[in-house]
Amino acid sequence: MSNGDAENKKLQNDLLDLVAEEAMLERADLQASTKLEALDIASADFVMILMAIEEKYDVYISVDNEIAEMTTVQDLLDLATQKIAAEKGA
């Protein structure tokens, strides 16, 4: 595993911890393939999750088509890591 892969894996684990905390879910319930709708996260909680990611990683995630197209936990992780990587590269 390359250093970049290890960093990405750590980031995704950190993001899962953050999502679990903000959504008041058990961390074990958050699997990459889990459908977001199956987690029964209220829209207000979802906004809190996004705000926590934005605050912790100093990124902006717009609540538009990107969010509407997310269906799984992995989709959320991918979007967040993409935004964080873009911010680091900026």
Backbone as a chain_set.jsonl record, in Angstrom:
{"seq": "MSNGDAENKKLQNDLLDLVAEEAMLERADLQASTKLEALDIASADFVMILMAIEEKYDVYISVDNEIAEMTTVQDLLDLATQKIAAEKGA", "coords": {"N": [[0.853, -1.179, 0.0], [0.632, 2.129, -0.925], [1.89, 5.309, 0.302], [0.048, 7.335, -0.241], [-2.304, 5.841, -0.548], [-2.571, 4.843, 2.036], [-2.925, 7.217, 3.472], [-5.348, 8.054, 2.356], [-7.04, 5.971, 3.18], [-6.94, 6.337, 5.964], [-8.067, 8.911, 6.119], [-10.656, 8.342, 5.159], [-11.533, 6.631, 7.188], [-11.468, 8.426, 9.346], [-13.434, 10.195, 8.464], [-15.658, 8.491, 8.523], [-15.852, 8.096, 11.27], [-16.551, 10.687, 12.033], [-19.023, 11.012, 10.708], [-20.518, 9.024, 12.003], [-20.51, 10.033, 14.612], [-21.81, 12.571, 14.311], [-24.284, 11.799, 13.238], [-25.225, 10.279, 15.209], [-24.916, 7.473, 15.229], [-23.982, 4.005, 15.414], [-20.63, 3.263, 14.868], [-19.965, 0.857, 13.655], [-22.171, 0.347, 12.096], [-21.823, 1.749, 9.811], [-21.046, 0.949, 6.84], [-19.269, 0.824, 3.744], [-20.914, 0.13, 1.571], [-23.434, 0.566, 2.518], [-26.666, 1.834, 2.139], [-27.553, 5.226, 2.169], [-30.168, 6.007, 2.775], [-31.03, 3.843, 4.25], [-29.88, 4.248, 6.683], [-31.454, 6.017, 7.934], [-31.127, 8.801, 8.367], [-31.982, 11.949, 9.356], [-32.791, 14.867, 7.425], [-31.862, 17.239, 8.56], [-29.866, 16.279, 10.24], [-28.15, 15.298, 8.317], [-27.297, 17.628, 7.097], [-25.906, 18.671, 9.256], [-23.827, 16.819, 9.37], [-22.503, 17.361, 6.948], [-21.738, 20.007, 7.447], [-19.998, 19.625, 9.597], [-17.942, 18.198, 8.361], [-17.099, 20.143, 6.533], [-16.21, 22.131, 8.307], [-14.171, 20.837, 9.81], [-12.32, 20.088, 7.822], [-11.983, 22.301, 6.276], [-13.351, 22.767, 3.798], [-15.72, 23.227, 1.105], [-18.871, 21.942, 0.596], [-21.315, 21.801, -1.624], [-24.859, 21.827, -1.442], [-26.26, 20.437, -3.661], [-26.623, 19.048, -6.874], [-24.517, 17.209, -6.524], [-24.851, 16.171, -3.949], [-27.426, 15.155, -4.18], [-27.063, 13.003, -5.859], [-25.806, 11.105, -4.346], [-25.916, 7.886, -2.95], [-24.92, 5.886, -1.327], [-22.905, 5.186, 1.62], [-20.265, 5.111, 0.79], [-20.352, 6.801, -1.448], [-20.674, 9.274, -0.187], [-18.259, 9.387, 1.244], [-16.442, 9.374, -0.9], [-17.069, 11.795, -2.21], [-16.473, 13.659, -0.179], [-13.707, 13.131, 0.259], [-12.72, 13.787, -2.235], [-13.28, 16.553, -2.354], [-11.677, 17.419, -0.217], [-9.13, 16.68, -1.09], [-8.946, 18.311, -3.357], [-8.957, 20.817, -2.152], [-6.571, 20.728, -0.73], [-4.821, 20.669, -2.842], [-5.151, 23.132, -3.931]], "CA": [[0.0, 0.0, 0.0], [1.441, 3.338, -0.999], [1.619, 6.312, 1.327], [-1.205, 8.002, -0.616], [-3.412, 4.935, -0.231], [-2.689, 4.793, 3.498], [-3.52, 8.503, 3.884], [-6.741, 8.052, 1.923], [-7.748, 5.044, 4.057], [-7.061, 7.004, 7.265], [-9.038, 9.987, 5.95], [-11.995, 7.765, 5.071], [-11.889, 6.171, 8.533], [-11.762, 9.632, 10.134], [-14.73, 10.689, 7.998], [-16.679, 7.579, 9.049], [-15.998, 8.429, 12.69], [-17.261, 11.962, 12.092], [-20.413, 10.752, 10.307], [-21.15, 8.274, 13.091], [-20.706, 10.944, 15.742], [-22.816, 13.592, 13.994], [-25.585, 11.172, 12.978], [-25.53, 9.485, 16.389], [-25.011, 6.086, 14.799], [-22.857, 3.154, 15.781], [-19.619, 3.264, 13.807], [-20.04, -0.449, 12.99], [-23.294, 0.364, 11.156], [-21.437, 2.51, 8.619], [-20.258, 0.198, 5.863], [-19.181, 1.568, 2.48], [-22.029, -0.196, 0.681], [-24.712, 0.874, 3.167], [-27.456, 2.894, 1.513], [-27.782, 6.334, 3.093], [-31.566, 6.0, 3.225], [-31.176, 2.772, 5.238], [-29.381, 4.747, 7.96], [-32.53, 6.828, 8.506], [-30.562, 10.065, 8.822], [-32.868, 13.075, 9.045], [-32.118, 15.85, 6.576], [-31.147, 18.184, 9.426], [-28.648, 15.595, 10.671], [-27.271, 15.21, 7.155], [-26.702, 18.963, 6.975], [-24.91, 18.768, 10.334], [-22.68, 16.006, 8.946], [-21.782, 18.125, 5.926], [-21.126, 21.17, 8.093], [-18.872, 19.143, 10.402], [-16.861, 17.894, 7.407], [-16.603, 21.427, 6.032], [-15.484, 22.824, 9.378], [-12.957, 20.11, 10.185], [-11.365, 19.993, 6.719], [-11.936, 23.585, 5.58], [-13.807, 22.588, 2.424], [-17.122, 23.574, 0.879], [-19.651, 20.932, -0.11], [-22.6, 22.424, -1.939], [-26.013, 20.939, -1.332], [-26.914, 20.499, -4.967], [-26.649, 17.767, -7.583], [-23.541, 16.273, -5.964], [-25.463, 15.527, -2.799], [-28.611, 14.432, -4.638], [-26.652, 11.775, -6.54], [-25.223, 10.161, -3.397], [-26.845, 6.866, -2.484], [-24.287, 5.02, -0.333], [-21.886, 5.784, 2.491], [-19.057, 5.282, -0.027], [-20.549, 8.008, -2.253], [-20.396, 10.404, 0.697], [-16.816, 9.392, 1.495], [-15.754, 9.758, -2.134], [-17.268, 13.228, -2.427], [-15.725, 14.392, 0.831], [-12.262, 13.012, 0.023], [-12.437, 14.547, -3.465], [-13.268, 17.982, -1.984], [-10.525, 17.651, 0.652], [-7.937, 16.599, -1.942], [-8.945, 19.505, -4.206], [-8.601, 21.941, -1.296], [-5.145, 20.596, -0.448], [-4.094, 20.968, -4.073], [-5.399, 24.533, -4.333]], "C": [[0.897, 1.24, 0.0], [1.047, 4.314, 0.106], [0.3, 7.038, 1.042], [-2.42, 7.155, -0.299], [-3.648, 4.878, 1.272], [-3.329, 6.079, 4.021], [-5.003, 8.539, 3.543], [-7.58, 7.146, 2.821], [-7.966, 5.673, 5.436], [-8.102, 8.116, 7.194], [-10.453, 9.419, 5.917], [-12.45, 7.22, 6.427], [-12.238, 7.344, 9.445], [-13.126, 10.194, 9.762], [-15.862, 9.799, 8.521], [-16.923, 7.844, 10.532], [-16.827, 9.697, 12.859], [-18.738, 11.777, 11.754], [-21.146, 10.021, 11.431], [-21.465, 9.187, 14.27], [-21.837, 11.928, 15.469], [-24.209, 13.003, 13.795], [-26.063, 10.331, 14.162], [-25.83, 8.034, 16.025], [-23.827, 5.307, 15.352], [-21.9, 3.112, 14.595], [-19.68, 1.97, 13.006], [-21.166, -0.512, 11.96], [-22.943, 1.058, 9.844], [-20.478, 1.703, 7.75], [-20.311, 0.96, 4.54], [-20.399, 1.341, 1.589], [-23.396, 0.129, 1.272], [-25.399, 2.035, 2.452], [-27.723, 3.979, 2.559], [-29.208, 6.318, 3.631], [-31.805, 4.92, 4.281], [-30.708, 3.212, 6.623], [-30.397, 5.627, 8.669], [-31.987, 8.117, 9.129], [-31.51, 11.179, 8.397], [-32.095, 14.107, 8.24], [-31.339, 16.867, 7.404], [-29.835, 17.568, 9.923], [-27.645, 15.514, 9.524], [-26.569, 16.547, 6.933], [-25.635, 19.147, 8.051], [-23.657, 17.968, 10.001], [-21.836, 16.785, 7.943], [-21.068, 19.328, 6.541], [-19.909, 20.764, 8.925], [-17.678, 18.81, 9.508], [-16.242, 19.192, 6.901], [-15.744, 22.133, 7.073], [-14.155, 22.144, 9.696], [-11.89, 20.16, 9.093], [-11.266, 21.256, 5.876], [-12.238, 23.444, 4.086], [-15.263, 23.026, 2.336], [-17.772, 22.452, 0.084], [-21.026, 21.525, -0.361], [-23.713, 21.382, -1.895], [-26.805, 21.064, -2.635], [-26.896, 19.121, -5.591], [-25.675, 16.747, -7.005], [-24.145, 15.48, -4.811], [-26.646, 14.663, -3.246], [-28.243, 13.094, -5.273], [-26.05, 10.735, -5.593], [-26.278, 9.161, -2.94], [-26.25, 5.999, -1.377], [-23.314, 5.811, 0.54], [-20.618, 6.036, 1.685], [-19.163, 6.516, -0.919], [-20.226, 9.26, -1.437], [-18.895, 10.522, 0.958], [-16.044, 9.861, 0.268], [-15.871, 11.255, -2.391], [-16.439, 14.044, -1.446], [-14.221, 14.321, 0.572], [-11.853, 13.773, -1.232], [-12.345, 16.05, -3.137], [-12.034, 18.316, -1.136], [-9.243, 17.636, -0.168], [-7.824, 17.841, -2.829], [-8.512, 20.722, -3.409], [-7.108, 21.914, -0.972], [-4.309, 20.985, -1.661], [-4.203, 22.42, -4.5], [-4.328, 25.467, -3.817]], "O": [[1.802, 1.369, 0.825], [0.011, 4.161, 0.755], [-0.471, 7.323, 1.959], [-3.442, 7.665, 0.159], [-4.791, 4.867, 1.727], [-4.177, 6.034, 4.912], [-5.82, 8.998, 4.342], [-8.701, 7.501, 3.186], [-9.048, 5.556, 6.01], [-8.927, 8.256, 8.097], [-11.35, 9.95, 6.572], [-13.625, 7.336, 6.776], [-13.189, 7.27, 10.223], [-13.887, 10.62, 10.631], [-16.912, 10.305, 8.918], [-18.064, 7.821, 10.994], [-17.698, 9.768, 13.725], [-19.605, 12.323, 12.435], [-22.277, 10.373, 11.766], [-22.548, 9.121, 14.85], [-22.725, 12.101, 16.304], [-25.206, 13.635, 14.145], [-27.149, 9.751, 14.134], [-26.833, 7.454, 16.441], [-22.8, 5.884, 15.712], [-22.324, 2.945, 13.452], [-19.467, 1.988, 11.793], [-21.122, -1.337, 11.047], [-23.691, 0.96, 8.871], [-19.26, 1.772, 7.911], [-21.286, 1.656, 4.256], [-20.862, 2.268, 0.925], [-24.412, -0.019, 0.594], [-24.793, 3.076, 2.196], [-28.076, 3.677, 3.699], [-29.43, 6.585, 4.812], [-32.692, 5.069, 5.121], [-31.098, 2.615, 7.626], [-30.239, 5.95, 9.846], [-32.333, 8.478, 10.254], [-31.804, 11.332, 7.212], [-30.874, 14.206, 8.364], [-30.267, 17.309, 6.99], [-28.817, 18.255, 10.016], [-26.439, 15.645, 9.733], [-25.38, 16.584, 6.618], [-24.577, 19.717, 7.785], [-22.546, 18.394, 10.317], [-20.614, 16.861, 8.068], [-19.926, 19.626, 6.191], [-18.907, 21.478, 8.954], [-16.535, 19.105, 9.858], [-15.02, 19.329, 6.846], [-14.681, 22.666, 6.756], [-13.131, 22.813, 9.834], [-10.7, 20.262, 9.389], [-10.55, 21.283, 4.876], [-11.494, 23.928, 3.233], [-15.947, 23.176, 3.349], [-17.278, 22.061, -0.975], [-21.807, 21.726, 0.569], [-23.524, 20.221, -2.261], [-27.858, 21.699, -2.696], [-27.131, 18.126, -4.904], [-25.967, 15.551, -6.993], [-23.966, 14.266, -4.717], [-26.836, 13.559, -2.736], [-29.033, 12.151, -5.228], [-25.81, 9.599, -6.001], [-27.395, 9.54, -2.587], [-26.991, 5.434, -0.572], [-22.956, 6.948, 0.233], [-19.962, 7.06, 1.872], [-18.167, 7.209, -1.127], [-19.587, 10.188, -1.933], [-18.33, 11.614, 0.902], [-15.105, 10.649, 0.381], [-14.89, 11.908, -2.747], [-15.779, 15.007, -1.835], [-13.531, 15.338, 0.655], [-10.763, 14.34, -1.288], [-11.429, 16.731, -3.598], [-11.42, 19.368, -1.315], [-8.367, 18.477, 0.03], [-6.727, 18.363, -3.027], [-7.783, 21.571, -3.922], [-6.457, 22.958, -0.942], [-3.227, 21.557, -1.526], [-3.431, 22.884, -5.339], [-4.387, 26.671, -4.064]]}, "num_chains": 1, "name": "protein.A"}
